[in-house]
Amino acid sequence: MEEAEKDKRLRSSIIKTVVVYFIVQCATFACFALFGKFEKVLDMRFFTTSAIFHLAIMIILLALRNDFVSEYTGQKLEYVNKANKITLIRLSTLPTLLFLVIAAKEHRIRIPLLLLVVFIFVTDFLDGYVSRKNHEVTRIGRMMDSASDYSLLVVLSLVFQYYNLIPAWFLILVLSRLTIQPIFMLVLAIVRRKVEPKTTWMGKVTIASVMVLYTIEILGMLIGGLPPVLKSCLEWIVGAIVVVGIIDKIISFVSSLQGKNLEVGEVENSGRDSDGNDKKRT
C-alpha cells in the first residue's frame, strides 16, 4: 500500500512538473513574440507543437517512472528531484528554441535569443553539479541528460545549416555522431537484453566543443559575422574533435558488445568512479 502511495505521488509530481514547464515555455515564447512583434505569425503553430512535445515527455516519463530510483540509496523517488527538473528544462525548451531561431531570421530577437541559448547550455553543467552535490543521480536522469544533449544539438545543427552558419560537411559529421548513439544502444539492447546509458570522457568533450562552437557562431551573428579564416579554423578543429569522438564511441560500443569492463575515462553505471567520487550523469 505504501509503494502504491509513493508511485501515486511520483505520477502527480511528473504531471505537475511537465504542465508547469509547458506553461513557462508558452510564457517565454509570448515574451519573445511581443518583443519581436511576431505574435500573429508563429503563435498557434508553436502552441500546438509544444503541447504535443510536452505530452510526449509526460507519457514517456510516466512509462519510465520505475527508473526514478536513486543510485545512492536504491530507493524509488516520490517526486521529480531538483537535478531532473534542471535536465527537463533543457528538453522542455527545444520547441521554443526551434521556433525562436527561425523567427530570428526576420525579427530582431537575436540578443535575447543568444541569452536563452547560453542559459540552455549552462543547464547542461548545472544538472550534473546539482546531482553530485545533492546525491541525486538517477537512471532516468542519466537517460534524460543524454537525450536532451543530443536533441538540442540536432535541433541547433539543422537550424544553423538553415542559416548557412555551418557547412554541410559539419552538419553531416555532427548528425553522424549523434545518430550512432541510439543505434549502438539499440544493438546492445537486442544483443545483451539490457543496456545502461553511459558515456566516455571524449563523448562529453565532443558535446561541449560543439556547444561552444555554436555559441561563438551566434555571437558572430550579432557582430555581423566572424572572420572567414577564424570561422573555418574553429569548424575544422571542432570537426576533428567530433571525428575522434566517433572513433571513441565505436571503441566503447565494441567493448560493451564483448562484455568487457569500462575503459579508463568512462562513466561507471553507478555514477561514481573507482575512487568513489561522484561522476556527472550521462
N, C-alpha and C positions, 0 to 999 in steps of 0.2 A: 504493500500500500504506500509506503514511504517512497519507494522508487517511482511509483506512478505519479506521486505528487511532484517529485523533482523533475520528472520528464514534462509534466504539465507546465511547471514554472519556466523550464527551458524553452518550450514551444512558444509560450507567451512572450518571453524575452526576445526570441528571434523575430517574431512577427512585429513587435513594437519597434525594435531597432531598425528593421528594414523599412517600415512605414515612415518612421521619423526621418530616415535618410532620404527617402523619396521626396518628402515634403521639403527638406533642406535643399535638395537639388533643384526642385521646381522654383524655390525662392531665389536660389543662386542664379539660375537662368533668367528669371524675371528681372533681377537687378542688372544683369548684363544687357538684356533686351532693352530696358528703359534707358540705360546709359548709351547704348549704341543705336537706339531708335530703330530697332527692327522687330518690335514686339508683334507686329502683324504678319511677319514673314515665316518664322520657324516655330512659333509657339505650339500649335497643335501637333505638328509632326514630332517635336521634341517631347511633349507631354505623353503622347501615345508610345513612343519608343522607350522612354524612361520608365513608364508604367509597366510595360511588358518585361523590360530588363529586370526591374526590381522584383516583379512577381516571380520571375525565373530564379533569381537569387534566393528568394524566400522558400520556394519549393525545394531547391537543392539543399539548402541548409537544414530544412525540416527533415528531409530524407536522410541527411548525414548527421543528425543530431547525436547519434551514438559515438561520433568521433569528437564530440566536445568533452574530451577527457584530459585532465591534467597529466602531463608526462612526469611530474614530480611526485604526485600523490597517487596517481592511478584512479582517482575518483572522477565521476562524471559531474560536469558543471551544472549548476542550476540556472545559470544566466550567461549571456554573452559577455565575456570578460573585456577589460579595457584594451588589451593588446589586439584582440579580434575585432573590436569596434574600430580601432585605428586602421586595420587592414581593410575592413569593409568600406571605409571612406574612399580608399583608392578604387575599389571596384565600383562603388556607387557613382563615382564621378565620371566614369567612362563615357556614357551617353552625353552628358553635359559638355565634356571636353570636346567630343567629336563635333557636336553642333556649333559650339563656340568657335572652334578653329575654322570651320567652313564659313561661318558668318564674318570672321575677322578679315576675310579677303575683300569685303566690300564695306565693312563698318569699322569705325575707329574704336576698337576694343583691345588692341594688341598689348598695351601695357598692363591692364588688369588681367588679361589672359596669361601673360607671362608670369605674373604673381601666382595665379592659380596653378600653373604647371609646376612652378618651383615648390609650391605647397604640397602638391601631389607627390613629387619626388622626395620631399622631406619625410612624408609619412612612411616611405619605404624603409628609412633608417629608424624612425621613431618607434614603429611597432616592434622591431627587434630589440631595441633598448628597453622598452617597457616590459616585454615578455621575459627578458633576462632578469631585470631588476626586481620584478614582482613575482617571479617564478610562475608565469602564466603561459608557458609553452604548451601547446595542444596540437594534436594531429590535424584537426580541422584548420587551425591557424597556419600550420606549415603549408597545407594544401591551398588555402586562400591566398597566402603570401605569394606563392609561385604563380597561381592563376592570375592574380592582379598584376604582377610584374609583366608577365607575357602578354596579357590582354592590353595593357597600357602601351607597351612598345609596338604591338601590332597596329593599334589604332593610330599612334603617332607616326609610325613609319609610312602607313598608307596616306595619311594626311600630308606629311612632309613631301612625299613624292607628288602628290596632287599639286602642291605649291612649287614643285621643282626645287625644293630646298636640299634634297639629296639625290644623287644619281641613281639610275635604275639598278646598276650592279650592287649598290649598297643596300637597296631595298630587298633585292633577291637574297643577298647574304644574310641580312638580319632575319628575314622570314624563314630562311632555311634553318637557321639556328633555333628559332622559336618553334618551328614545326617538328623537329626531331624529338623534342622533349615529350610531347604527348604520344608520339608514335612509339618511342622506346618504352614508355610506361605501359602502353597497351600491350606490347610484345611481352614485357616482363610479367604483366598480369595474366596473360594467357599461358605462358610457359611455366611460370613458377607459382601460379594460382594466388599470388599475393605480391603486392608491391608497396614499398614505403617511399613516400616523397623525400628526396634528398637532393643535395646539390654539392658541387665542388667549389673550392675557393676560386678557381678560374671562372666558374659559372657566374659567381657574384661580381667578379671584376668585369666580365663581359657586359652584364646588365648595367652596371654602374657607368661604364665607359660610354655606352650608347646613350644613357640618360644625360650625361654631361655634354656629349656632342649635341644632342637635341636642344638642350638649354642654351648652348652657345649659338646654335642656328637661330633660335628665337630672338636672342639678343641682337644677332645680326640683322634680323628683320626690322628691329626698332631703330637701328642706326643707318639703315639704307643698304645693308648687305656687307658681308665680310670680304676682305681682300681675297681674290680668287686663289692665290698661292696658299694662303693660310687655310682657307676652306678645304682645298684639295688635300693638303698635308694632314689636317685633322681627320678627314674622312678615310684616308689611306691608313693612318695609324690605328684608328678605331676598327677599320675593316680587318686589319691584321690581327687585332685582339679577338675579333669575332671568329676568324678562321681558327685561331688557336683554341678558342672556346668550343668550337665544333669538334675538333680533334679530341679535346679533353673529354667532351661528353660521350663521344664514341668509345673511348677507352674505358670510361666509367660504366657504360652500358655493357660492354663485353665482359667486364669484371663481374658485374651484377648477374649477368646471364649465366656465368660459370659458377656463381655462388661463392665468389671469393670475398674476403673481408674488405672493408672500405680502405682505400688508399689514404696515404697521408694527405691532409688538407680537406678531406671530405667531411661533411657534417654527419655526426652519428645520429641514428634514428631517435635516440633517447634525448637529443637536444643538448648533449654535453660532450666535451672532448675527453681524451683519455686521462686527463688530469682532473676531470670532474668540473671543469669550468663550463659555464653555460655558453651555448652557441646560438647564433641568430637563427630564427626559424626560416625554413625554405618554402 
